C-alpha cells in the first residue's frame, strides 16, 4: 500500500470513530404532540388535560394538541397511541379505570401493562355517592336502609356497563349487601343529566363532577371513598365514618407513552408535568376543582395499575359483569 492510500485509510477510520454532531440527532418534539383522551370533550378529563397541554406547549416550545377519541370504554384512544409508535409525538391521557377495569371486561387489542409506558400518575380521586338534594335519606345508612327495604327499586346511573361508576356501585351493593337497579347511559354527562332531572336516584362519580351542583343546592353527597374528609367537602363523611370501610373506589389519571419510547422523552414529559402539578398556578386550579394531585413517578404509577387491575377483576368476577 502506498503512502497516499495509507493516509486516506487512516483518515476514513478516524471519521468513522468520530461522534456525530448533536445537530444530526432528531430533536424532540419535532412536530405537534397529540394527547389522546378516550372520552368526549367537556368531561372530567378535560379539567386536567387541557391546562396541562397549554403548559407543555409553552415550556417545550411545541404545540400539544388534545384529541378526544371516545369509544369502547376508552380503548380506541389507547389503541391509537399504541399504534402510533414510540417517537414521542402521541401520548395517552388515561384514567386508571380504563387501564385497570377494561382488561377484565374486554378481549383487549393491546396490553396496558406491556404496550404502554407509564410517565406520571397525575391524580387519584375518591368516588362520591351523589343524590338529588330532595332525596329523603339524610345519611348513607338511611340510603342503604331504603334500598334494603325495597330490593331492586333504588336506581343508579352510570357512564355505561363496565365504567368506574358502574363498578363502584356494584362494590357498594356487595359491601352493603343490597340490590340496586343499574341504568347505564352513554357517558358520564348523560348520567349526570339523568340524576339532575330526577330520573335516577344515585350516581357514583368523582367529586369534581358533583361539587358545582352541590354548591348550587341541586345535589348532595352522602359519602366519599377517602381515608379522610376532603378539604372541599368538610361536612361529607368518609366511607369509614359512614360505616362502609370496604367501599374503596378511586379513579385516577395519568400520562402514558407507547412502549419503547425513548427514556429522554419520558423523563422530559415527567419533569415538566411534575413541575406544573406542583406549581402554585397548577395546584390552585386543580385543587379548586376538587382534583386530588398525586404527581407519582412512573414506577409508582405502574404499581397502581398493577394493584387496581387485580382488585377490579375480583369485583367484575363477583358481580358477573359482562359487556354485551
C-alpha distance (Angstrom), angle and dihedral (degrees) to the residues before:
residue distance angle dihedral
X1 . . .
X2 3.85 . .
X3 3.80 122.6 .
X4 3.83 95.5 -104.5
X5 3.80 92.6 52.9
X6 3.81 91.3 46.4
X7 3.80 91.7 52.6
X8 3.80 90.7 48.1
X9 3.81 91.6 51.9
X10 3.79 91.5 49.1
X11 3.81 91.5 50.5
X12 3.81 91.7 49.8
X13 3.81 90.1 50.4
X14 3.80 91.5 51.0
X15 3.81 91.4 49.9
X16 3.80 91.4 50.5
X17 3.79 91.0 54.5
X18 3.81 95.2 45.1
X19 3.86 112.7 103.9
X20 3.77 114.8 -112.7
X21 3.81 114.1 -107.5
X22 3.80 115.8 -100.2
X23 3.80 90.7 -114.8
X24 3.79 89.3 68.3
X25 3.79 91.8 61.1
X26 3.81 118.1 88.6
X27 3.79 110.6 -105.8
X28 3.80 121.0 -139.8
X29 2.93 126.7 -103.6
X30 3.80 95.5 28.3
X31 3.82 94.0 160.9
X32 3.84 137.8 11.1
X33 3.80 114.3 -51.7
X34 3.80 117.2 -132.5
X35 3.80 118.2 -141.0
X36 3.79 105.1 -161.8
X37 3.80 120.3 -155.7
X38 3.80 122.2 -169.1
X39 3.80 95.0 -146.1
X40 3.80 137.2 71.1
X41 3.78 120.8 -84.6
X42 3.79 115.2 -92.8
X43 3.79 95.5 36.7
X44 3.83 129.5 120.2
X45 3.81 92.7 -82.4
X46 3.80 90.7 62.8
X47 3.80 90.8 60.9
X48 3.80 87.8 68.0
X49 3.78 108.5 25.5
X50 3.82 100.8 49.7
X51 3.84 97.2 54.9
X52 3.82 87.7 43.4
X53 3.82 91.0 52.2
X54 3.81 89.8 52.5
X55 3.80 90.8 51.2
X56 3.82 94.1 48.3
X57 3.81 91.4 46.5
X58 3.79 89.7 55.4
X59 3.81 100.7 44.5
X60 3.82 96.8 38.9
X61 3.83 94.8 42.6
X62 3.78 93.1 -130.6
X63 3.77 132.0 95.8
X64 3.81 117.5 -96.7
X65 3.80 107.5 -161.0
X66 3.80 122.9 -161.1
X67 3.81 111.5 -140.3
X68 3.80 119.3 -172.6
X69 3.82 113.1 -148.2
X70 3.82 107.3 173.2
X71 3.78 120.8 -175.8
X72 3.82 144.0 98.1
X73 3.81 92.8 28.1
X74 3.82 90.3 -55.4
X75 3.83 93.4 -51.9
X76 3.81 92.4 120.6
X77 3.81 94.1 62.4
X78 3.80 92.7 45.4
X79 3.80 92.4 49.0
X80 3.81 90.7 50.5
X81 3.80 90.3 54.4
X82 3.82 92.2 47.0
X83 3.81 90.4 51.8
X84 3.81 93.4 45.2
X85 3.79 91.6 76.3
X86 3.81 132.8 -129.4
X87 3.81 101.5 -68.5
X88 3.82 91.9 111.3
X89 3.80 96.7 -118.4
X90 3.81 96.4 107.1
X91 3.81 118.3 52.6
X92 3.80 131.0 172.0
X93 3.79 123.9 -126.7
X94 3.80 99.1 -160.9
X95 3.76 140.4 175.2
X96 3.77 118.2 -127.6
X97 3.80 88.4 -124.8
X98 3.82 93.9 61.6
X99 3.81 90.2 48.4
X100 3.80 96.1 45.6
X101 3.82 107.3 29.1
X102 3.80 101.3 40.5
X103 3.84 95.3 65.1
X104 3.82 89.0 61.9
X105 3.82 93.2 50.3
X106 3.79 108.5 34.8
X107 3.76 140.0 48.9
X108 3.78 89.4 -117.2
X109 3.83 121.1 -138.4
X110 3.81 87.8 -151.2
X111 3.80 138.5 22.4
X112 3.83 112.6 -115.2
X113 3.79 91.2 -155.0
X114 3.81 98.7 49.8
X115 3.81 105.1 24.7
X116 3.80 96.2 47.1
X117 3.79 129.2 56.3
X118 3.84 117.5 -146.6
X119 3.81 113.0 -127.5
X120 3.80 104.8 172.8
X121 3.81 138.6 -14.3
X122 3.81 101.5 -131.9
X123 3.80 105.9 -178.9
X124 3.79 144.0 -7.0
X125 3.77 116.1 -161.9
X126 3.78 127.5 -174.5
X127 3.78 120.7 -125.1
X128 3.78 119.2 -109.2
X129 3.79 127.0 -151.2
X130 3.80 103.7 -130.6
X131 3.80 128.9 -168.8
X132 3.78 138.8 166.9
X133 3.79 112.4 -82.1
X134 3.80 88.3 -121.9
X135 3.82 93.8 58.4
X136 3.84 105.8 119.3
X137 3.82 98.4 -129.6
X138 3.80 116.3 94.2
X139 3.79 98.1 -170.0
X140 3.80 139.7 27.4
X141 3.80 90.8 -106.2
X142 3.80 89.6 56.5
X143 3.83 90.3 49.4
X144 3.80 90.6 53.0
X145 3.80 91.5 45.1
X146 3.81 90.0 55.5
X147 3.80 91.0 47.2
X148 3.79 91.5 49.5
X149 3.80 92.1 49.3
X150 3.81 91.4 49.2
X151 3.83 107.6 37.1
X152 3.80 113.3 -154.6
X153 3.79 94.7 0.9
X154 3.79 101.4 95.4
X155 3.82 104.8 86.3
X156 3.78 130.8 -152.1
X157 3.79 130.6 -171.3
X158 3.78 127.1 -140.6
X159 3.78 139.3 -178.4
X160 3.80 87.6 -108.7
X161 3.78 142.7 -56.9
X162 3.79 109.1 -45.2
X163 3.80 95.2 16.6
X164 3.80 120.1 133.9
X165 3.83 88.3 -106.7
X166 3.79 90.3 56.5
X167 3.79 96.0 46.0
X168 3.80 92.9 44.2
X169 3.80 89.6 54.9
X170 3.81 90.1 47.2
X171 3.80 89.0 51.6
X172 3.82 90.1 50.2
X173 3.81 90.7 49.6
X174 3.81 90.8 51.4
X175 3.79 92.8 44.8
X176 3.81 94.5 48.7
X177 3.83 94.5 34.1
X178 3.79 95.2 -127.6
X179 3.79 135.2 127.8
X180 3.81 120.0 -125.2
X181 3.81 132.6 176.2
X182 3.80 117.6 -110.8
X183 3.82 118.3 -141.0
X184 3.83 106.7 -172.2
X185 3.79 118.1 -158.9
X186 3.80 133.3 -172.4
X187 3.78 97.2 -99.8
X188 3.78 141.7 -18.9
X189 3.81 93.7 -83.1
X190 3.82 94.6 60.2
X191 3.82 89.9 43.8
X192 3.79 91.0 54.9
X193 3.80 90.0 46.9
X194 3.83 90.0 53.7
X195 3.79 90.2 53.0
X196 3.80 94.7 46.5
X197 3.80 89.7 49.5
X198 3.81 90.8 51.7
X199 3.80 95.6 -118.6
X200 3.81 92.0 124.2
X201 3.80 131.3 32.0
X202 3.80 102.2 -138.4
X203 3.79 145.2 22.8
X204 3.80 122.4 -175.3
X205 3.77 107.3 -151.6
X206 3.79 144.6 143.3
X207 3.85 110.3 -72.6
X208 3.85 95.5 -119.5
X209 3.81 88.5 65.8
X210 3.80 93.1 53.0
X211 3.81 102.7 35.3
X212 3.85 96.9 80.8
X213 3.82 90.0 53.6
X214 3.80 91.9 44.7
X215 3.79 88.4 54.4
X216 3.81 91.0 53.8
X217 3.81 90.8 48.9
X218 3.82 96.4 -115.5
X219 3.80 96.9 112.1
X220 3.78 138.9 28.1
X221 3.79 131.1 -154.2
X222 3.79 115.7 -135.5
X223 3.83 98.4 -169.7
X224 3.79 142.7 -22.6
X225 3.80 126.5 -133.8
X226 3.80 93.7 -125.1
X227 3.82 131.8 118.1
X228 3.81 90.7 -126.1
X229 3.78 136.1 20.2
X230 3.79 117.1 -81.0
X231 3.79 118.2 -113.6
X232 3.82 89.2 -132.2
X233 3.84 90.9 51.6
X234 3.81 106.0 35.6
X235 3.81 93.8 159.4
X236 3.82 96.2 50.8
X237 3.84 115.0 94.9
X238 3.78 123.1 -129.8
X239 3.79 119.8 -118.0
X240 3.82 88.1 -101.8
X241 3.80 92.5 53.8
X242 3.80 90.0 45.3
X243 3.80 90.4 54.0
X244 3.83 100.2 -107.5
X245 3.80 104.3 101.9
X246 3.84 92.9 160.2
X247 3.79 91.9 62.1
X248 3.82 95.5 101.0
X249 3.78 105.6 157.9
X250 3.77 117.9 152.5
X251 3.78 133.4 166.4
X252 3.77 121.6 -159.6
X253 3.78 140.4 175.4
X254 3.77 135.6 -139.3
X255 3.76 147.4 156.2
X256 3.80 123.9 -103.2
X257 3.80 136.1 178.7
X258 3.79 132.4 -154.9
X259 3.80 113.8 -83.7
X260 3.83 114.7 -87.7
X261 3.80 93.2 29.2
X262 3.81 109.0 153.7
X263 3.80 113.8 -88.7
X264 3.80 89.9 -131.2
X265 3.82 90.1 61.2
X266 3.81 92.9 46.7
X267 3.81 90.8 48.6
X268 3.81 93.2 49.2
X269 3.80 94.6 49.2
X270 3.81 90.4 45.9
X271 3.80 93.2 49.9
X272 3.80 95.6 48.2
X273 3.81 94.6 43.0
X274 3.80 90.6 47.6
X275 3.81 89.5 49.9
X276 3.81 90.8 51.5
X277 3.82 94.1 48.2
X278 3.81 91.0 50.7
X279 3.80 95.7 43.1
X280 3.78 118.8 105.3
X281 3.82 92.7 -118.3
X282 3.81 95.8 45.6
X283 3.80 95.5 44.7
X284 3.81 92.7 45.9
X285 3.81 93.1 50.4
X286 3.79 95.6 47.8
X287 3.81 96.0 40.4
X288 3.80 90.4 51.5
X289 3.80 87.6 59.4
X290 3.81 93.3 49.0
X291 3.81 95.2 -105.3
X292 3.82 111.9 152.8
X293 3.82 105.0 -142.4
X294 3.81 117.9 -143.9
X295 3.83 105.6 166.2
X296 3.81 90.0 -166.6
X297 3.79 124.1 -179.5
X298 3.82 122.8 -109.3
X299 3.80 89.2 -100.6
X300 3.80 92.8 50.7
X301 3.80 91.0 47.4
X302 3.81 90.8 50.9
X303 3.82 90.2 53.2
X304 3.82 92.0 50.2
X305 3.81 89.8 52.1
X306 3.81 91.2 49.3
X307 3.83 96.7 48.3
X308 3.82 96.3 40.9
X309 3.82 90.9 49.1
X310 3.80 90.1 57.3
X311 3.81 94.0 45.6
X312 3.81 97.6 49.0
X313 3.81 91.5 45.2
X314 3.80 87.5 62.6
X315 3.83 91.6 51.2
X316 3.83 91.9 48.8
X317 3.80 90.7 49.6
X318 3.81 95.3 45.1
X319 3.80 92.2 47.1
X320 3.82 94.1 45.1
X321 3.79 88.7 -129.9
X322 3.79 116.9 177.4
X323 3.77 133.4 173.6
X324 3.81 110.8 -128.9
